[in-house]
Amino acid sequence: MVAKVDIYGLEEIFDKSAERYISRLFPEDRADVRRFVDELLLKGYSAARINKYLTSLVSISRSGPGET
């Protein structure tokens, strides 16, 4: 079995940026997003993939209805 090695330091970047992304969301959505992130971590998703999901959520939340 091959062990995963984080040569790019993505775990550290994830730890620093996850809360920053979540703080940009609406307050009523933050707890749900934290649970979503926890579930993804338990399922083995990479830090890079979860960061991508978080940046997408922030982008979507900033665009209002009807905006693309």
C-alpha positions, 0 to 999 in steps of 0.5 A: 500500500502506498502512503499519501504524502502531502508534498505541496502542503495542501493540508496546511493551506486547507486548515488556514483557508477553510474558515476564511471561506466559510466566514464569507458565506451567509451566517445561516449557512455556515454550520451546514457548510462546516458539516458538509466539509466534515463529511467530505473529510470523512469520505476521504476527499482531498484538501484541494478538492474541498478548497475548490468546493468552498471557493465555488460556494463563495462565488455562488453566494456572492452572485445574486439571483439572476446573475451569471 
